[in-house]
Amino acid sequence: MVKAVVGANWGDEGKGKITDMLAQEADIIVRFQGGANAGHTIVNDYGKFALHTLPSGVFYNHTTSVIGNGVALNIPVFFKEYNEVIERGVPAPKIMISDRAQIVMPYHILFDQYEEERLGGKSFGSTKSGIAPFYSDKYAKIGFQVNELFHDDALKEKVERVVATKNVLLEHLYHKPLLDPDEIYAELMKYKEMVAPYVGDVSLFLWNAIKDGKQILLEGQLGSLKDPDHGIYPMVTSSSTLAAYGAIGAGIPPYEIKQVITVCKAYSSAVGAGAFVSEIFGEEADELRRRGGDGGEYGATTGRPRRMGWFDCVASKYGCRMQGTTDVAFTVLDVLGYLDEIPVCTGYEIDGKVTTEFPTTGLLEKAKPVLEVLPGWKTDIRGIKNYEDLPENCRKYVEFVEKQIGFPITMISNGPGRNDIIYRNK
Ligand code: GDP
């Protein structure tokens, strides 16, 4: 049985925590898209970890952690994280890296920085992890798959060919130092040594695992609104963030994904540029940011303060629909316990008309939030295990959101830890 854990919004919804929790019952956890540009924060018995490329299942002995073909694999970052996890007392995780995953090249990171510099104030707010140049090269068919590391002569020739085109851009567009193909090749030989013990045919491994009745979790990065097709283009990421892409980025049949658990945060936060209709500012935002998540809403990769906002029913309804949601995991609800009243965005006013359907980017930029204010519950709900034991106003908040988004909230997260979860039978 295959389940996907994905985000409904702009990312940072708490997918890492939900994956870590569900991984207790999983055999295999697969990353199927994205790269080291976003992070998951996980708090468990070993401590607090910010993972960028390792799947969130690495903390369990019984699981295999898989890097699917859809991932942008930064090999040094991957092994740095792998070694750090082991140094902090986690048993060496079993890992498998797809022979079809592509490699983030050292120059992808450079090009990301140079392009942001060139764009100046008009930049996309990239984390400069090389993700956009990486996926551009993948689709321009000048990327490097992991299996190519093992064909030395062909690799050398391809490196020379690709570097020649990169150098034209470096010289004439960016006015930066040129690349040396021999250095790149030598770097790739180091990468080869690092990955060699772990490389395999992931789609075949997963096919057999499905036949054997294993439990597989697909772990998404970012959320629906950052999807390059269905998100707030162009302020999106470069690989699909949707559960459907899990089939491609892991190499499994689409009909095998039986459950799509969409993680939705009880308020909104976003990083990077782009329209954010329910955004709040000033002291109101600062307070939510300070109290948010586990120790504040700051980027796991960059440490940047996140933009904050009220829960957005329009964006979340759309985000859940695009994911093909079967279950919503509603997270970080405990954080709202300090508020007397909690505004919720229930509609967008665009050119004088109110809509509850999420529009394309040009219209989104004109949207003003329609807010409805719900009463707060003014208590700490951490530690509560049963839905019925939540304060009435808290349950009303959950049920209001559920009605607005139209998908069942079956899990409520009321703290960062693995066991801070309330299941609701729907
Ligand atoms: P991800 O990329 O979707 O995994 O999101 P993040 O890593 O940004 O996770 C959000 C933050 O919220 C992390 O610091 C988590 O430890 C924390 N977190 C997750 N669920 C909860 C929750 O229910 N309550 C609180 N207070 N923090 C949570």
Residues whose N, C-alpha, C, O or C-beta is under 5 A from the ligand:
A	BS01	GDP	G11 D12 E13 G14 K15 G16 K17 G39 H40 T41 G293 D294 T331 V332 L333 D334 S413 N414 G415 P416
